[in-house]
Amino acid sequence: PDVRPNVHTANTVCNACAFTKVDEDKIEALQIAFRVFNWVSSQQDMEPDSYTYTILLSVCSNLLPHEDTHARFSHAKVLFEQCCAGGYVNEYVLRKLRQTVSTEEYIALTGTRGETTTDNLPDSWTRSIGRYARVNVNRGRKKGGNWSQKRRGN
């Protein structure tokens, strides 16, 4: 069989990087995650998805120093803008974005004050996640929007 890396395997690598615990390994984990993200983005037969963006925001949140607010914001801004352009913004992306940047930066990026949900964002930002996944994520369920369930065929 023709077995090739896909967005799911790339997400797994990036997720492992995001939760690197050893301080000496964090810079390399950050580099690996963004190298994998750039590779996925360059492939003609695949593209980053909601999970990719959630994971990469976790990479920023967990691996970039909290005191380096400029780096955290600039990386998160680029990722969020690409996520919006691809139509992959979901509740998980929003939650992780909120954890990565300041409240003022979050408001500037989303253009919203108060509670932000996919229901009060431009439709173009969520067009690729599908209504079923958007509704179930909003209700706290993972059906239809959970990559691990899709992978297992559930």
N, C-alpha and C positions, 0 to 999 in steps of 0.2 A: 504494500500500500504506500501511497504518496503521503508521508507524514511531514508536515511543515509547521513551523511556528505560526500562530495566529494571534489575534488580538487578546484572546483569553490567556494564552501562555505568556504573552507580553505583560498582561495585567498581573499575572501571578508573580513574575519576576519583580515588577515595580512594587507590588504589595510587600514582598519580602524585604525590599530595600527600605520601604517606608517605616518598617518596624524594627530596623536595626537598633540594637540596644548598646552596643559597644561604641563608646565615644570615638575611638581611633578609627572605626570603620565608617563613620557617618558621612564623611566627605566622599569617600569612594562609592558608598551606596547612593548618594545624591547624584553623582556623575553617571553611575550605571542606569539609574531610573530615567534620567533625562536622555541618555543615549538610546535606551530602549524606546522611549516615547518618540524621539525623533525618527527612529527606524520605522515604527508603526506608521507615523505620519507620512513617511516617504513612500510607503508601499501603495501600489495601484489597486491591489485587490483587498485592502483592508483599511480601516480608519479607526481612530480612537472613538470610544463610546462613553456613555455616562460613567461607567465603572472606571475607565481609564482616567477620566478627569477627577473623579472622586479620589482615586488612589494617588494621582499626582499632587493634588492639593494636600493629601495626607503627607506625602513626601516633603512638601514645603513646610507644613505645620510641624512635623516631627524632626526634620533634619536641619532646617535653616535656624540659626540662633534666634531666639525670641527678641533679643536686643537689636538684631539687624532688621529693623522694620522696613527699611527701603528694599532690601532683597526679597523679603517675604511678600511685600506688596507687589513689586514688579513681576515676580514669577507668577503670583496668583492672578494678577491682572491679565497677563498674556494667556494663561491657561483658561481663565474664565471667558475671555473674549473669544478664544477658539472654540470653547464649549458652546457658547451662545451661537456662534456662526454655524456650527454643525447641527444645532438644534438638540443638544443633549443635556440641557439643564434639567435636573430633577431635584427632589427634596434632599437627597444625599449630597449632591454637589453644593447646594445652598448651605447646608449644615456645615460641611467641611470648609467652605469659603469663609463662613462666619468665624470658625475656629482659627483660621489662618491670618486674617487681617483685622484691623481695628474696626470698631463700629462705624466710624466716619468713612473709612475706606469701603466698607461693605455697602453702605448707603450710596456712596458715589458709584460703585460698580453695578449695583442692581437697580439704582434709581428709585428705590422704595424705602419708606420709613415704616416702622412697626413690623408686624409679622409678614414675612415674605413667603409666599407659596408659589408653586408653579401656576396657580390660577390667576395671580395678579402680575404675571410677567408677560411680555410679548409672546404671542403664539410661535413666532419664528424661533424663539429660544428653546422651545420644547417640542418642536415638530417631529423630531426623530425618535422620541421615546414612546410615542403612541399613547392614546387616551387610556387604555386599560392599565398600563404600567403607571401612568401619572395618577390615576384615581386610587389605585391600590397603595402606592407609596404614600399618598396624602393621608390615607387612613391607617398608616402604620403597618400595613401588610406587605409581604414581600412577593406575593404571587405575581407572576408576569413580569416583574422587574428585577428579580433576583437571579443574578448570573449563575450562582452555584446550582439553583434549581433547574435552570435551562440546560446547564452542562450535564446534569444527571438525567435529563429527560423528564423531569417532574412538571 
